[in-house]
Amino acid sequence: MIKSATHNGMTCLFDSDKHIYTVKETGRRLTSVTSIIKRYTPPFDAPTMAQQMVDKKKPKYAGMTADEIQIQWKEKAELSSREGTSLHDYLELWPVTKGHGFHPPTYRVLMMTKQVDKLFPKLLERFRIVEAEKIIFSPTMGLAGQADLIMADDAAQQGIILDWKSNEKITDEAGAFGNMLPPLEYLTDADTVKYGLQLALYEKMLVDEGFYPEFNGYRKSLIHIREMAGKVVKVENYKSEIERLML
């Protein structure tokens, strides 16, 4: 599926199946924000981690070999990705139809949509929807990404950048297993750090490219959606880290 967004006289085409961003007028491919963050994230060593589960005789994996554990992880990740995509489809639909016409593919997605139905009205009590699934791009920076939801706090004249997450767990700095790669080696390899960097890059593109000149600043948060609950997760600013990555 190809989506497009036009800003400052240029159009960015987003191939959501291949996750490729291209500037229509020049044919230039832009680097996705998620791939930038991945460059500085230590790779997950699945074989070693699986063997550790066996050696430590973790009850969760009782009777399983390291290979079987890896297969389970892979299948679970693929299902989680499909469910996350379905949830984002629902979130994109909600501001238009309040979710009517959506058919959840699994029970977990159904339960998560019910949490969205509870959370969205609370957000609308304070903020105004600007755009869902907003394609943000900067030919100058050579970057592009898609923000889940942009809202406006009209009273404060600020934009709100929200990112919906359906992970089973979002690790914070206390629960991180290690650190990011240079030049961010002083940051922990935590979900809140990586997602915070992602939102900080979105903010930089929005500001530098003048997407919403009516805003005098932005606030950023994650919204963690689970089957039985949804909650807002704050992230740090990471402005200096983003400047470091852009050098």
ROSE-4610 file (N, C-alpha, C; in Angstrom, 1 decimal, always signed):
// ROSE-4610
residu = [M/M/M/I/I/I/K/K/K/S/S/S/A/A/A/T/T/T/H/H/H/N/N/N/G/G/G/M/M/M/T/T/T/C/C/C/L/L/L/F/F/F/D/D/D/S/S/S/D/D/D/K/K/K/H/H/H/I/I/I/Y/Y/Y/T/T/T/V/V/V/K/K/K/E/E/E/T/T/T/G/G/G/R/R/R/R/R/R/L/L/L/T/T/T/S/S/S/V/V/V/T/T/T/S/S/S/I/I/I/I/I/I/K/K/K/R/R/R/Y/Y/Y/T/T/T/P/P/P/P/P/P/F/F/F/D/D/D/A/A/A/P/P/P/T/T/T/M/M/M/A/A/A/Q/Q/Q/Q/Q/Q/M/M/M/V/V/V/D/D/D/K/K/K/K/K/K/K/K/K/P/P/P/K/K/K/Y/Y/Y/A/A/A/G/G/G/M/M/M/T/T/T/A/A/A/D/D/D/E/E/E/I/I/I/Q/Q/Q/I/I/I/Q/Q/Q/W/W/W/K/K/K/E/E/E/K/K/K/A/A/A/E/E/E/L/L/L/S/S/S/S/S/S/R/R/R/E/E/E/G/G/G/T/T/T/S/S/S/L/L/L/H/H/H/D/D/D/Y/Y/Y/L/L/L/E/E/E/L/L/L/W/W/W/P/P/P/V/V/V/T/T/T/K/K/K/G/G/G/H/H/H/G/G/G/F/F/F/H/H/H/P/P/P/P/P/P/T/T/T/Y/Y/Y/R/R/R/V/V/V/L/L/L/M/M/M/M/M/M/T/T/T/K/K/K/Q/Q/Q/V/V/V/D/D/D/K/K/K/L/L/L/F/F/F/P/P/P/K/K/K/L/L/L/L/L/L/E/E/E/R/R/R/F/F/F/R/R/R/I/I/I/V/V/V/E/E/E/A/A/A/E/E/E/K/K/K/I/I/I/I/I/I/F/F/F/S/S/S/P/P/P/T/T/T/M/M/M/G/G/G/L/L/L/A/A/A/G/G/G/Q/Q/Q/A/A/A/D/D/D/L/L/L/I/I/I/M/M/M/A/A/A/D/D/D/D/D/D/A/A/A/A/A/A/Q/Q/Q/Q/Q/Q/G/G/G/I/I/I/I/I/I/L/L/L/D/D/D/W/W/W/K/K/K/S/S/S/N/N/N/E/E/E/K/K/K/I/I/I/T/T/T/D/D/D/E/E/E/A/A/A/G/G/G/A/A/A/F/F/F/G/G/G/N/N/N/M/M/M/L/L/L/P/P/P/P/P/P/L/L/L/E/E/E/Y/Y/Y/L/L/L/T/T/T/D/D/D/A/A/A/D/D/D/T/T/T/V/V/V/K/K/K/Y/Y/Y/G/G/G/L/L/L/Q/Q/Q/L/L/L/A/A/A/L/L/L/Y/Y/Y/E/E/E/K/K/K/M/M/M/L/L/L/V/V/V/D/D/D/E/E/E/G/G/G/F/F/F/Y/Y/Y/P/P/P/E/E/E/F/F/F/N/N/N/G/G/G/Y/Y/Y/R/R/R/K/K/K/S/S/S/L/L/L/I/I/I/H/H/H/I/I/I/R/R/R/E/E/E/M/M/M/A/A/A/G/G/G/K/K/K/V/V/V/V/V/V/K/K/K/V/V/V/E/E/E/N/N/N/Y/Y/Y/K/K/K/S/S/S/E/E/E/I/I/I/E/E/E/R/R/R/L/L/L/M/M/M/L/L/L]
num = [1/1/1/2/2/2/3/3/3/4/4/4/5/5/5/6/6/6/7/7/7/8/8/8/9/9/9/10/10/10/11/11/11/12/12/12/13/13/13/14/14/14/15/15/15/16/16/16/17/17/17/18/18/18/19/19/19/20/20/20/21/21/21/22/22/22/23/23/23/24/24/24/25/25/25/26/26/26/27/27/27/28/28/28/29/29/29/30/30/30/31/31/31/32/32/32/33/33/33/34/34/34/35/35/35/36/36/36/37/37/37/38/38/38/39/39/39/40/40/40/41/41/41/42/42/42/43/43/43/44/44/44/45/45/45/46/46/46/47/47/47/48/48/48/49/49/49/50/50/50/51/51/51/52/52/52/53/53/53/54/54/54/55/55/55/56/56/56/57/57/57/58/58/58/59/59/59/60/60/60/61/61/61/62/62/62/63/63/63/64/64/64/65/65/65/66/66/66/67/67/67/68/68/68/69/69/69/70/70/70/71/71/71/72/72/72/73/73/73/74/74/74/75/75/75/76/76/76/77/77/77/78/78/78/79/79/79/80/80/80/81/81/81/82/82/82/83/83/83/84/84/84/85/85/85/86/86/86/87/87/87/88/88/88/89/89/89/90/90/90/91/91/91/92/92/92/93/93/93/94/94/94/95/95/95/96/96/96/97/97/97/98/98/98/99/99/99/100/100/100/101/101/101/102/102/102/103/103/103/104/104/104/105/105/105/106/106/106/107/107/107/108/108/108/109/109/109/110/110/110/111/111/111/112/112/112/113/113/113/114/114/114/115/115/115/116/116/116/117/117/117/118/118/118/119/119/119/120/120/120/121/121/121/122/122/122/123/123/123/124/124/124/125/125/125/126/126/126/127/127/127/128/128/128/129/129/129/130/130/130/131/131/131/132/132/132/133/133/133/134/134/134/135/135/135/136/136/136/137/137/137/138/138/138/139/139/139/140/140/140/141/141/141/142/142/142/143/143/143/144/144/144/145/145/145/146/146/146/147/147/147/148/148/148/149/149/149/150/150/150/151/151/151/152/152/152/153/153/153/154/154/154/155/155/155/156/156/156/157/157/157/158/158/158/159/159/159/160/160/160/161/161/161/162/162/162/163/163/163/164/164/164/165/165/165/166/166/166/167/167/167/168/168/168/169/169/169/170/170/170/171/171/171/172/172/172/173/173/173/174/174/174/175/175/175/176/176/176/177/177/177/178/178/178/179/179/179/180/180/180/181/181/181/182/182/182/183/183/183/184/184/184/185/185/185/186/186/186/187/187/187/188/188/188/189/189/189/190/190/190/191/191/191/192/192/192/193/193/193/194/194/194/195/195/195/196/196/196/197/197/197/198/198/198/199/199/199/200/200/200/201/201/201/202/202/202/203/203/203/204/204/204/205/205/205/206/206/206/207/207/207/208/208/208/209/209/209/210/210/210/211/211/211/212/212/212/213/213/213/214/214/214/215/215/215/216/216/216/217/217/217/218/218/218/219/219/219/220/220/220/221/221/221/222/222/222/223/223/223/224/224/224/225/225/225/226/226/226/227/227/227/228/228/228/229/229/229/230/230/230/231/231/231/232/232/232/233/233/233/234/234/234/235/235/235/236/236/236/237/237/237/238/238/238/239/239/239/240/240/240/241/241/241/242/242/242/243/243/243/244/244/244/245/245/245/246/246/246/247/247/247]
x = [+0.8/+0.0/+0.9/+0.6/+1.3/+0.5/+1.1/+0.6/+1.4/+0.9/+1.6/+1.3/+2.3/+2.1/+2.9/+2.3/+2.9/+3.2/+4.4/+4.8/+5.9/+5.8/+6.9/+7.1/+6.0/+6.1/+6.7/+6.9/+7.4/+6.5/+6.5/+5.7/+6.5/+6.2/+6.8/+5.9/+6.4/+5.6/+6.1/+5.1/+5.5/+4.9/+5.8/+5.4/+5.3/+4.1/+4.0/+4.3/+4.2/+4.5/+6.1/+6.8/+8.3/+8.9/+8.1/+8.6/+9.7/+9.3/+10.3/+9.6/+10.4/+10.0/+10.8/+10.1/+10.7/+10.2/+11.1/+10.6/+10.2/+8.9/+8.4/+9.1/+9.4/+9.9/+11.4/+12.1/+13.5/+13.9/+13.0/+13.2/+14.2/+14.5/+15.5/+14.8/+15.5/+14.9/+15.4/+14.5/+14.7/+14.9/+15.8/+16.0/+14.9/+14.4/+13.3/+13.9/+13.1/+13.5/+13.8/+13.0/+13.2/+14.5/+14.9/+16.2/+17.3/+17.2/+18.2/+18.4/+17.3/+17.4/+18.1/+17.7/+18.2/+19.7/+20.3/+21.8/+22.5/+21.9/+22.5/+22.0/+21.3/+20.7/+21.5/+22.0/+22.7/+21.8/+22.3/+21.5/+21.2/+20.0/+19.5/+20.1/+20.9/+21.6/+20.6/+19.7/+18.7/+19.3/+20.2/+20.8/+21.4/+22.1/+22.8/+21.7/+20.7/+19.7/+18.8/+18.5/+17.7/+18.5/+19.8/+20.5/+20.6/+20.7/+20.7/+19.3/+18.2/+17.0/+17.0/+17.6/+17.7/+18.6/+19.8/+20.8/+20.3/+19.5/+19.0/+17.7/+17.3/+16.1/+14.9/+14.6/+13.5/+12.2/+11.3/+10.1/+9.2/+9.3/+8.5/+8.8/+10.1/+10.6/+10.9/+10.3/+10.6/+10.4/+11.4/+11.2/+11.5/+11.9/+12.1/+13.6/+14.0/+15.4/+15.6/+16.8/+17.1/+16.5/+16.5/+16.0/+14.4/+13.8/+12.3/+12.0/+12.8/+12.5/+12.6/+13.6/+13.8/+12.6/+12.1/+11.0/+9.8/+9.6/+8.5/+8.6/+9.8/+10.0/+9.7/+10.1/+9.9/+8.4/+7.7/+6.2/+5.5/+5.9/+5.3/+5.5/+6.7/+7.0/+6.2/+6.1/+5.3/+3.9/+3.3/+1.9/+1.7/+2.7/+2.6/+2.7/+3.5/+3.6/+2.3/+1.7/+0.4/-0.7/-0.7/-1.7/-1.5/-0.2/+0.2/-0.3/-0.1/-0.5/-2.0/-2.8/-4.2/-4.7/-4.0/-4.4/-4.2/-3.1/-2.8/-3.9/-4.3/-5.4/-6.7/-6.9/-8.1/-7.9/-6.7/-6.4/-6.5/-6.1/-6.2/-7.7/-8.5/-9.9/-10.7/-10.3/-11.1/-11.5/-10.5/-10.9/-12.0/-12.1/-13.1/-14.4/-14.4/-15.6/-15.8/-14.9/-14.9/-14.8/-14.2/-13.9/-14.9/-16.0/-17.1/-16.6/-16.9/-16.5/-15.2/-14.6/-13.3/-13.7/-12.9/-13.1/-11.8/-11.7/-10.5/-10.2/-8.9/-8.6/-8.3/-8.1/-7.9/-8.6/-8.7/-9.4/-8.5/-7.2/-6.3/-6.5/-6.6/-6.9/-8.2/-9.2/-10.6/-10.5/-9.8/-9.7/-8.9/-7.9/-7.1/-7.9/-8.8/-9.6/-10.6/-11.0/-11.9/-11.2/-9.9/-9.1/-8.9/-8.8/-8.7/-10.0/-11.1/-12.4/-12.6/-11.9/-11.9/-11.0/-9.8/-8.8/-9.0/-9.5/-9.6/-10.5/-11.7/-12.5/-11.9/-11.0/-10.3/-9.3/-8.6/-7.7/-8.4/-9.6/-10.4/-10.9/-11.0/-11.4/-10.4/-9.1/-8.0/-7.4/-7.4/-6.7/-7.5/-7.1/-7.8/-6.9/-7.6/-6.9/-6.4/-5.2/-4.6/-4.5/-3.9/-3.8/-3.3/-3.9/-3.5/-2.6/-1.6/-0.7/-0.1/+0.5/+1.1/+2.5/+2.6/+3.9/+4.7/+5.8/+6.7/+8.0/+8.5/+9.7/+10.5/+11.8/+12.8/+13.8/+13.7/+14.7/+16.1/+16.1/+17.3/+18.0/+17.3/+17.9/+18.0/+17.3/+17.3/+16.5/+15.5/+14.8/+13.3/+12.6/+11.1/+10.6/+9.4/+8.7/+7.3/+6.6/+5.1/+4.7/+4.2/+3.8/+2.4/+2.1/+0.8/-0.3/+0.0/-1.1/-0.5/-0.9/-0.5/-1.8/-1.7/-2.8/-2.4/-3.4/-3.0/-3.6/-2.8/-3.2/-3.4/-4.6/-4.8/-4.6/-4.8/-4.7/-3.2/-2.3/-0.9/-0.2/-0.9/-0.4/+0.8/+0.6/+1.6/+1.1/+2.0/+1.6/+1.9/+1.1/+1.3/+1.6/+2.8/+3.2/+3.0/+2.1/+1.7/+2.1/+2.6/+3.0/+2.3/+1.4/+0.7/+1.6/+1.7/+2.5/+1.6/+1.8/+1.0/+1.9/+3.2/+4.1/+3.5/+3.9/+3.5/+4.1/+5.3/+6.0/+6.8/+6.9/+7.8/+8.8/+10.1/+11.1/+11.6/+11.8/+12.3/+13.8/+14.5/+15.9/+16.3/+15.5/+15.8/+15.7/+14.9/+14.8/+15.6/+16.5/+17.3/+18.4/+18.7/+19.7/+21.2/+21.3/+22.6/+22.5/+23.4/+23.5/+23.4/+23.1/+23.0/+24.5/+24.6/+25.9/+26.4/+27.7/+28.3/+27.6/+27.4/+27.8/+26.8/+25.9/+24.8/+25.1/+26.3/+26.6/+26.3/+26.1/+25.7/+24.2/+23.5/+22.0/+21.8/+20.8/+20.5/+19.7/+19.8/+19.0/+17.6/+16.9/+15.5/+14.5/+13.3/+12.3/+11.9/+11.9/+11.5/+12.6/+13.8/+14.9/+14.8/+14.6/+14.5/+13.3/+12.2/+10.9/+11.1/+11.7/+11.9/+12.8/+13.8/+14.7/+13.9/+13.0/+12.2/+11.3/+10.6/+9.7/+10.5/+11.7/+12.5/+13.0/+13.2/+13.5/+12.3/+11.1/+9.9/+9.7/+10.0/+9.9/+10.8/+12.1/+13.1/+12.6/+12.1/+11.6/+10.5/+9.5/+8.4/+8.8/+9.7/+10.2/+11.0/+12.0/+13.0/+12.3/+11.3/+10.6/+9.3/+9.0/+7.9/+6.6/+6.3/+5.0/+3.9/+4.0/+2.9/+3.4/+3.5/+4.1/+3.3/+2.0/+1.2/+1.5/+2.3/+2.7/+4.0/+4.1/+5.3/+6.2/+5.8/+6.6/+5.8/+6.5/+5.8/+6.0/+5.1/+5.2/+5.0/+5.7/+5.7/+5.5/+4.7/+4.4/+4.1/+4.2/+3.8/+2.4/+1.6/+0.4/+0.5/+0.6/+0.8/-0.6/-1.0/-2.3/-2.1/-2.8/-2.9/-4.3/-4.5/-5.9/-6.8/-6.3/-7.1/-6.9/-5.9/-5.6/-4.9/-4.9/-4.1/-3.5/-2.3/-1.7/-0.7/-0.5/+0.4/+1.8/+2.8/+4.2/+5.0/+5.6/+6.4/+7.7/+8.3/+9.6/+10.4/+11.8/+12.6/+12.7/+13.4/+13.4/+14.5/+15.7/+16.8/+17.2/+17.0/+17.4/+18.8/+19.7/+21.1/+21.6/+20.9/+21.2/+20.9/+19.8/+19.4/+20.4/+20.9/+21.9/+23.2/+23.5/+24.7/+24.6/+23.4/+23.2/+23.2/+22.9/+22.9/+24.2/+25.3/+26.6/+27.2]
y = [-1.2/+0.0/+1.3/+2.2/+3.4/+4.6/+5.2/+6.4/+7.6/+8.8/+10.0/+11.2/+12.1/+13.3/+14.4/+15.6/+16.7/+17.8/+18.4/+19.5/+20.3/+21.6/+22.5/+22.2/+21.9/+21.7/+20.4/+19.4/+18.1/+17.0/+15.9/+14.8/+13.6/+13.0/+11.8/+10.6/+9.6/+8.4/+7.3/+6.7/+5.6/+4.3/+3.4/+2.0/+1.2/+1.1/+0.5/-1.0/-1.7/-3.1/-3.3/-2.4/-2.5/-1.6/-0.7/+0.3/+1.1/+1.7/+2.5/+3.9/+5.0/+6.3/+6.9/+7.6/+8.1/+9.5/+10.4/+11.8/+11.7/+11.9/+11.8/+12.6/+13.8/+14.7/+14.4/+13.8/+13.5/+12.0/+11.2/+9.8/+9.3/+10.3/+10.0/+9.2/+8.1/+7.3/+8.0/+8.1/+8.7/+7.5/+7.7/+6.7/+6.8/+5.6/+5.6/+5.9/+6.5/+6.8/+5.5/+4.5/+3.3/+2.6/+2.7/+2.1/+2.9/+4.2/+5.0/+4.5/+4.4/+3.9/+2.5/+1.7/+0.3/+0.2/+1.2/+1.3/+1.3/+2.0/+2.2/+1.2/+0.2/-0.8/-2.1/-2.6/-3.9/-5.0/-5.8/-6.9/-7.9/-8.5/-9.5/-10.9/-11.4/-12.7/-13.8/-14.2/-15.2/-16.6/-17.1/-18.5/-18.5/-17.4/-17.4/-17.2/-16.3/-16.1/-17.3/-18.0/-19.3/-20.3/-20.5/-21.5/-21.1/-19.8/-19.4/-19.8/-19.7/-20.1/-21.6/-22.4/-23.9/-24.1/-23.5/-23.7/-23.3/-22.2/-21.7/-22.4/-23.3/-24.1/-23.3/-22.3/-21.4/-22.2/-22.1/-22.9/-22.6/-21.4/-21.0/-21.8/-22.3/-23.1/-24.5/-25.0/-26.4/-27.4/-28.3/-29.4/-28.9/-27.7/-27.2/-27.1/-27.3/-27.1/-25.6/-25.2/-23.9/-23.5/-24.5/-24.3/-24.1/-24.9/-24.8/-23.4/-23.0/-21.7/-20.6/-20.7/-19.6/-19.6/-20.8/-20.9/-20.3/-20.5/-19.9/-18.4/-17.9/-16.5/-15.9/-16.5/-16.0/-16.0/-17.1/-17.1/-16.1/-15.9/-14.9/-13.5/-13.2/-11.9/-11.6/-12.6/-12.4/-12.2/-12.9/-12.7/-11.3/-10.9/-9.6/-8.5/-8.7/-7.7/-7.5/-8.7/-8.6/-8.0/-8.3/-7.7/-6.2/-5.8/-4.4/-3.6/-4.2/-3.6/-3.4/-4.4/-4.4/-3.3/-3.2/-2.2/-0.8/-0.6/+0.7/+1.0/+0.0/+0.2/+0.8/+0.2/+0.6/+2.1/+2.4/+3.7/+4.8/+4.4/+5.3/+5.6/+4.5/+4.6/+5.3/+5.3/+5.8/+7.3/+8.2/+9.6/+9.8/+8.9/+9.1/+8.4/+7.2/+6.4/+6.0/+6.3/+5.8/+4.3/+3.8/+2.3/+1.5/+2.1/+1.3/+0.8/-0.5/-1.1/-1.9/-1.8/-2.6/-4.0/-5.0/-6.4/-6.9/-7.0/-7.5/-8.9/-9.2/-10.6/-11.6/-11.1/-12.0/-11.4/-12.3/-11.8/-10.8/-10.9/-9.9/-8.5/-8.5/-7.2/-6.6/-7.5/-7.1/-6.4/-7.0/-6.5/-5.2/-5.1/-3.8/-2.7/-3.0/-1.9/-1.4/-2.3/-1.8/-0.8/-1.0/-0.1/+1.3/+1.2/+2.4/+3.2/+2.5/+3.1/+3.9/+3.4/+4.1/+5.3/+5.1/+6.1/+7.3/+7.1/+8.2/+9.3/+9.0/+10.1/+10.9/+10.2/+11.0/+11.9/+11.5/+12.4/+13.6/+13.3/+14.4/+15.4/+15.0/+16.0/+17.1/+16.8/+17.8/+18.3/+17.4/+17.7/+17.6/+18.2/+18.1/+17.3/+16.4/+15.6/+16.5/+16.4/+17.0/+16.1/+14.9/+13.9/+12.6/+11.5/+10.2/+9.6/+8.7/+8.1/+9.2/+10.2/+11.3/+11.0/+11.1/+10.9/+12.2/+12.1/+13.3/+13.0/+14.0/+13.7/+15.0/+14.8/+15.9/+15.6/+16.1/+15.9/+16.5/+17.5/+18.1/+17.1/+16.4/+15.4/+14.1/+13.9/+12.6/+11.5/+12.0/+11.1/+11.1/+10.1/+10.1/+9.1/+9.3/+8.4/+8.6/+7.8/+8.0/+8.0/+9.2/+9.3/+8.8/+8.0/+7.4/+8.4/+9.5/+10.5/+11.8/+12.9/+14.2/+14.9/+15.5/+16.2/+17.6/+18.4/+19.8/+20.2/+20.8/+21.4/+22.8/+23.2/+24.6/+25.6/+25.3/+26.2/+26.6/+25.6/+25.8/+26.1/+26.0/+26.2/+25.2/+24.0/+23.0/+21.8/+21.1/+19.8/+18.6/+17.6/+16.4/+15.2/+14.6/+13.5/+12.2/+11.4/+10.2/+8.9/+7.9/+6.7/+5.5/+4.8/+3.7/+2.4/+1.7/+0.5/-0.6/-1.8/-2.9/-4.1/-3.7/-4.7/-5.4/-6.6/-7.3/-6.5/-6.0/-5.2/-4.1/-3.0/-1.9/-1.7/-2.1/-2.0/-0.6/-0.2/+1.1/+0.9/+2.0/+2.0/+1.0/+0.8/-0.1/-1.6/-1.8/-3.2/-3.5/-2.6/-2.8/-3.9/-4.6/-5.6/-5.1/-3.9/-3.4/-2.0/-1.6/-0.2/-0.1/+1.1/+1.4/+1.4/+1.5/+1.5/+3.0/+3.2/+4.5/+5.2/+6.5/+7.5/+7.6/+6.6/+6.7/+5.6/+5.2/+4.1/+4.4/+5.6/+6.0/+5.9/+5.6/+5.3/+3.8/+3.4/+2.0/+1.5/+0.3/-0.3/-0.7/+0.3/+0.2/+0.6/+0.0/+0.4/+1.9/+2.4/+3.8/+4.7/+4.3/+5.1/+5.1/+3.9/+3.8/+4.5/+4.3/+5.0/+6.5/+6.9/+8.3/+9.0/+8.3/+8.8/+8.9/+7.9/+7.9/+9.2/+9.4/+10.6/+11.9/+11.9/+13.1/+13.4/+12.4/+12.6/+13.1/+12.6/+13.2/+14.6/+15.0/+16.4/+17.3/+16.8/+17.6/+17.9/+16.8/+17.0/+18.0/+17.8/+18.7/+20.2/+20.4/+21.8/+22.3/+21.6/+22.0/+22.3/+21.4/+21.6/+22.5/+23.0/+23.9/+23.3/+22.1/+21.4/+22.1/+22.5/+23.2/+24.5/+25.6/+26.8/+27.4/+27.0/+27.5/+26.9/+25.9/+25.3/+26.0/+26.3/+26.8/+25.7/+24.5/+23.4/+22.1/+21.0/+19.7/+18.9/+18.1/+17.1/+15.8/+14.8/+13.5/+12.4/+11.4/+10.3/+9.0/+7.9/+6.6/+6.3/+5.5/+5.0/+3.5/+2.8/+1.4/+0.7/+0.0/-0.6/-2.1/-2.6/-4.1/-4.5/-5.8/-6.3/-5.8/-5.6/-5.2/-3.8/-3.1/-1.7/-0.9/+0.4/+1.2/+2.4/+2.8/+3.8/+4.6/+5.9/+6.8/+6.6/+6.5/+6.3/+7.5/+8.2/+9.4/+9.0/+9.8/+9.6/+10.9/+10.7/+11.9/+12.7/+13.8/+14.7/+14.3/+13.9/+13.4/+14.4/+15.7/+16.7/+16.6/+16.6/+16.6/+15.3/+14.2/+12.9/+13.0/+13.6/+13.7/+14.6/+15.7/+16.5/+15.7/+14.9/+14.0/+13.1/+12.5/+11.6/+12.3/+13.5/+14.3/+14.8/+14.7/+15.2/+14.4]
z = [+0.0/+0.0/+0.0/-0.9/-1.0/-0.3/+0.6/+1.2/+0.8/+0.9/+0.5/+1.4/+1.5/+2.2/+1.5/+1.4/+0.8/+1.7/+1.7/+2.6/+1.9/+2.1/+1.5/+0.0/-0.7/-2.2/-2.6/-1.7/-2.0/-1.4/-2.1/-1.7/-1.3/-0.2/+0.3/+0.1/-0.6/-0.8/+0.1/+0.8/+1.8/+1.4/+1.0/+0.7/+2.1/+2.6/+3.9/+4.0/+2.8/+2.8/+2.9/+2.2/+2.1/+3.1/+3.7/+4.7/+4.1/+2.9/+2.2/+1.9/+2.2/+2.0/+0.8/-0.1/-1.3/-1.6/-1.9/-2.3/-3.8/-4.1/-5.4/-6.5/-6.2/-7.2/-7.6/-6.7/-6.9/-7.0/-6.5/-6.5/-5.4/-4.5/-3.4/-2.3/-1.9/-0.8/+0.5/+1.5/+2.8/+3.8/+4.7/+5.8/+6.8/+7.2/+8.2/+9.6/+10.4/+11.8/+12.5/+12.3/+13.1/+12.7/+11.4/+11.0/+11.6/+11.8/+12.4/+13.9/+14.6/+16.0/+16.1/+15.1/+15.1/+14.9/+14.3/+14.1/+15.4/+16.4/+17.7/+18.8/+18.3/+19.3/+19.1/+20.2/+20.2/+19.6/+18.7/+18.1/+19.1/+19.0/+19.9/+19.5/+20.4/+20.2/+20.6/+19.7/+20.1/+20.5/+19.7/+20.1/+21.5/+21.8/+23.2/+24.2/+24.0/+25.0/+25.2/+24.1/+24.2/+25.0/+24.8/+25.5/+27.0/+27.3/+28.7/+29.4/+28.7/+29.2/+29.6/+28.7/+28.9/+30.1/+30.1/+31.2/+32.5/+32.6/+33.8/+34.2/+33.4/+33.6/+34.0/+33.1/+33.4/+33.3/+34.3/+34.2/+33.0/+32.5/+31.3/+30.1/+30.1/+28.9/+29.3/+30.3/+30.8/+29.7/+29.4/+28.5/+27.0/+26.8/+25.5/+25.2/+23.9/+23.5/+23.1/+23.0/+22.6/+21.2/+20.3/+19.0/+19.1/+19.9/+20.1/+20.7/+21.6/+22.2/+21.2/+20.3/+19.3/+18.3/+18.0/+17.1/+17.7/+19.0/+19.7/+19.8/+20.0/+20.0/+18.6/+17.6/+16.2/+15.9/+16.2/+16.0/+16.8/+18.0/+18.9/+18.4/+17.9/+17.3/+16.1/+15.2/+14.0/+14.3/+15.2/+15.6/+16.2/+17.1/+17.7/+16.7/+15.7/+14.6/+13.9/+13.5/+12.8/+13.6/+14.9/+15.8/+16.0/+16.1/+16.2/+15.0/+13.8/+12.5/+12.5/+13.0/+13.0/+14.0/+15.1/+16.1/+15.5/+14.8/+14.2/+13.1/+12.4/+11.4/+12.1/+13.3/+14.1/+14.6/+15.1/+15.6/+14.5/+13.3/+12.2/+11.8/+12.0/+11.7/+12.7/+14.0/+15.1/+15.0/+14.6/+14.5/+13.4/+12.5/+11.4/+11.7/+12.2/+12.4/+13.8/+14.7/+16.1/+16.1/+15.1/+15.0/+14.3/+13.9/+13.3/+11.9/+11.6/+10.4/+10.5/+11.7/+11.9/+12.3/+11.8/+12.2/+12.8/+14.1/+14.7/+14.3/+13.9/+13.5/+14.6/+15.8/+17.0/+18.2/+19.2/+20.5/+21.1/+21.1/+21.7/+21.1/+19.8/+19.1/+19.5/+19.6/+20.0/+21.4/+22.3/+23.7/+23.7/+22.9/+22.8/+22.2/+21.3/+20.7/+21.7/+22.7/+23.8/+24.7/+24.9/+25.6/+24.9/+23.6/+22.8/+22.9/+22.9/+23.0/+24.3/+25.3/+26.6/+26.7/+26.0/+26.1/+25.2/+24.0/+23.0/+23.5/+24.1/+24.6/+25.7/+26.5/+27.6/+27.0/+25.9/+25.2/+24.6/+24.0/+23.4/+24.4/+25.7/+26.7/+26.8/+26.5/+26.7/+25.4/+24.4/+23.2/+21.9/+20.9/+19.6/+18.6/+17.8/+16.9/+15.7/+15.4/+14.2/+13.0/+13.3/+12.2/+12.8/+12.3/+12.7/+11.6/+12.0/+11.1/+10.2/+10.8/+10.1/+9.5/+8.2/+7.6/+7.8/+8.4/+8.7/+7.9/+7.1/+6.4/+6.3/+6.1/+6.0/+4.9/+3.7/+2.7/+3.2/+4.0/+4.5/+5.4/+6.3/+7.2/+6.5/+5.4/+4.8/+5.5/+6.3/+7.2/+7.0/+7.4/+7.3/+8.3/+8.7/+9.7/+9.7/+10.5/+10.6/+12.0/+12.5/+13.9/+14.0/+15.0/+15.2/+15.4/+16.1/+16.3/+16.7/+16.0/+16.4/+16.9/+18.1/+18.7/+19.1/+19.4/+19.7/+21.1/+21.9/+23.2/+22.9/+22.5/+22.0/+23.1/+24.4/+25.5/+25.6/+25.4/+25.6/+24.3/+23.2/+21.8/+21.6/+22.0/+21.8/+21.1/+20.4/+19.7/+20.6/+20.5/+21.3/+20.3/+20.4/+19.6/+20.4/+19.9/+20.7/+19.8/+20.5/+19.8/+20.6/+19.9/+20.5/+20.5/+21.6/+21.7/+22.2/+21.6/+22.0/+22.5/+22.8/+23.3/+24.6/+24.8/+26.1/+27.3/+27.1/+28.1/+27.5/+28.1/+27.7/+28.8/+28.5/+29.5/+29.7/+31.0/+31.3/+31.6/+32.0/+32.2/+33.3/+34.3/+35.4/+34.9/+33.8/+33.3/+32.1/+31.7/+30.5/+30.7/+29.6/+29.7/+29.4/+28.8/+28.5/+28.1/+27.2/+26.8/+25.3/+24.8/+23.4/+22.9/+21.5/+20.9/+20.8/+20.6/+20.4/+19.2/+19.4/+20.4/+21.6/+21.7/+22.7/+23.8/+24.0/+24.9/+26.3/+26.7/+28.0/+28.3/+27.3/+27.4/+27.5/+28.3/+28.5/+27.3/+27.0/+25.8/+26.3/+26.7/+27.2/+26.1/+26.1/+25.2/+25.3/+26.6/+26.8/+26.1/+26.2/+25.6/+24.0/+23.5/+22.0/+21.4/+22.1/+21.6/+21.9/+22.9/+23.2/+22.1/+21.7/+20.6/+19.3/+19.1/+17.9/+17.9/+19.0/+19.1/+19.0/+19.5/+19.5/+18.0/+17.2/+15.8/+15.1/+15.4/+14.8/+15.2/+16.4/+16.8/+16.1/+15.9/+15.2/+13.7/+13.1/+11.7/+11.7/+12.6/+12.6/+12.8/+13.7/+14.0/+12.8/+12.4/+11.4/+10.0/+9.7/+8.4/+8.5/+9.7/+9.9/+9.6/+10.1/+9.8/+10.4/+11.7/+12.4/+13.0/+12.3/+12.8/+14.0/+14.1/+15.2/+16.5/+16.6/+17.9/+18.3/+19.6/+20.2/+20.8/+20.6/+21.2/+21.1/+21.6/+21.5/+22.8/+23.1/+24.2/+23.6/+24.2/+23.6/+24.7/+24.3/+25.2/+24.4/+25.1/+24.6/+25.2/+24.5/+25.1/+24.9/+26.1/+26.1/+26.2/+25.2/+25.1/+25.4/+26.4/+26.7/+26.6/+26.8/+26.7/+27.7/+28.9/+30.1/+30.5/+29.9/+30.4/+29.4/+29.5/+28.7/+29.6/+29.3/+30.2/+29.4/+29.9/+29.2/+29.9/+29.0/+29.5/+29.0/+30.0/+29.6/+29.1/+28.2/+27.7/+27.9/+27.9/+28.1/+26.8/+26.9/+25.7/+24.6/+25.1/+24.2/+23.1/+23.3/+22.3/+22.0/+23.0/+22.8/+22.1/+22.4/+21.7/+20.2/+19.9/+18.5/+17.7/+18.4/+17.8/+17.6/+18.5/+18.4/+17.2/+17.0/+15.9/+14.5/+14.5/+13.2/+12.8/+13.7/+13.3/+12.1]
